[in-house]
């Protein structure tokens, strides 16, 4: 009995802190949704409430892509609230980024990104720092901010990703920067930037980013 309980816990841990976030980061939303539902079912059946927020946050973020301001956003907020009440800290910067992305340019977006950045500075949880910075550029772009400010965010995200050798996040930052450059007529620089980023990849061309 104890052995099975341990295996259930290990599976929930792998799903909540590994498989679901990784699938979401890869933008394999169909598989991320399936695994988040699996996690929530496992947590309910085996009385593992610790892992419920991870499933709710990922599943809510995916649903929010199809239903802005609907059930998905409510589930995402509920997951983050439960997450906070439980005193958990692991992956908080990632979870906050999902809400910032789901808010899609609403005023609250910048608050979520600032909170995530503060958490990164406080804890050193930097694996998603480049993406948080890129999302800041996306937010500024929705607000018709100064092009130099937008470009600064994307270049900063690009630098962080390169330092961390986070190639997928580097590509996303490059795409954001290239789009900004194209809007202001800098087509050649945008093309070279994307070419340099794409050149590194030799597989995974079926992924959303590639």
N, C-alpha and C positions, 0 to 999 in steps of 0.2 A: 504493500500500500504506500509506504513511504517512498519506495523507488518510483512508482508511477507518479506520485505527487511531485517528486523532483523533476521528472521528465516533463510534466505539464508546465512547471515553472520555467524550465529551460527553454521549452518551445515558445512560451509566451514572451520570454525575454528576447529570444532571437527574432521573433516577429515584430515586437514593439520597438526595440532599440536597434534593429539591424535591417531585416528584410523590408518592412514597410517604408521606413525612411529612404532606404537605398533605391527602391523601386520608384518612389516619388521623385527623388533627385534625378533619376534617369528619365523621368517623364513617361514612364510606363504606367499610365494611370489606371488602365484596365486591371493589370496584375496587382497594383498597389491597392486598388479597391477590394479585390478578391481577398487579399491577405489581411487587410484591415478588418473585413467582416469576419474572417476566420479567427483573428485575434479576439475580437469582441465576443464571439460565440464561445471560444475557449475560456475567456475570463469569466463569463457568466456561468458556464457549466462547472468550472473547477474552482469557483470562488477565488479569483485572482484580481481583486479590484485595483491593485497597483497599476496594472497594465491597461485599464480601460481608457484613461486619457490619451494614450498614444494612438489607440485605434480610432477614437472619436476625432482627434485632431486631423489625422490623415484622411479618414473617410469624409469628414466634413469639408476639408479643403478640396477634395475631388468633386464632391457634390456641388460645391459653390461655383465651380467652373461652368456648370450647366444651369444653375439656378442662382444668379446673383441676388443677394439679400433674401434668400429663401431658407429652406431647411438646412442646406449645407453650412451656411454662415452661422446659423444658430447652433448647429452641432459643433462646429469648430470653436465657437465662443464657450460653449458648455464644457468642451474638453479642456480648454485652457483654464477655465475657472476651477474645474476639478483638479487639474494638474497643480495649480497654485495652492489649493487647500491641502493637498497631500504633502506639500513641502518638497516635491521633487525638483531637481535642477537639471538632470541630464537632458540634453538636446533642446533646452529651452530656447536657445537662439534660433534653431531650426523651426520649432513650433510657432514662435512669434512671427517668423518670416512668412509662414503659411497664411496667417491672418492678415498680415500686411499685403500680401499678394491678392488674397481674396477680396480685400476692401476696394481694390481696383481704382485707386486714385482718390478715394474719399479722404476727408481731412484727418481722420483717425490713423491713416496709413503712416504718416510721419511719426506719430507717437509710438506706434508699434516698432518701427525701425529704430527709433532712438532708444527705446527700452531694450531691444535686442542688442544694439551696439554697446549700451551700458553693461549688459550682462557679459558680453564678450570681453570688455575691458576688465571687468571685475573677476571673472573666472578663468580667462584664457581659453575658453571654448571657441576656437577660431576656425573650425573646419568649414563653416558656412559663411565666414566673414566676407569673402569675395562676392557671394551671391547677395548678401544683405546690402552691400555697397552698390551693386548693380541695380537692385530694386530701388535704391534711392535715386539713381539716375532715371529709372523708368517713371518714378513718381514725379520728379521734376519735369520730365517731358510732358506728362499729362497736365501739368499746371502752366505750360507755356513759359517756363522759367528761362533765365538767361542761358543761351546756348553754351557759354563758357562753363557755367556751373554744371550743366548736364554732362558735358564732355569731361569735366574734371572727375565726376563720380565714376563714369565708365572707365576712364584711364586709371583711376585709383583701384577699381575692382580688378582690372586687367593686371596691374602690378602685384596686387595681393595674390591673385591666382597663380601668377608666374612664380612668385617666391615660394608658394606652397606646392608648386608643380601639380596643381589641380587642373588638369587639362580640359575637362568638361566645363568647369566654371570659367576657365580662361576663354573658351570658345563663346560662351554666353555673353561674357563681358565684351568680347570682340564684336559680336553681332550687334549688341546695343550701341557700341561706339561707332561701328560702321554705318548703322542706320542714321545716327546723328550727323555723321560726316556727310553722308549722301544728301541729307536734307539741306545742307549748306554748300553743296556743289563740290565737295572734296572727294570726287568719285575715285580717283586713282589711289589716294591714301587708303580709302575704305576697302578697295579691292585687294591691295597689298596686305592689309591687316588681316582680312579674312583668309587669304591664301596662306599666310604664315601660320595661322591657327589651324586650318584644316590639314595642312601638310603633315602634321604630327600623327594623325590618325591613320591606322591601317586596318581597322575593323570597327564594328559597331555602326555601320552606315545605315542600318535599318532604324536606328534610334531617332527620336524626335529632333534633337539638336542637329544631327548630321543630315 
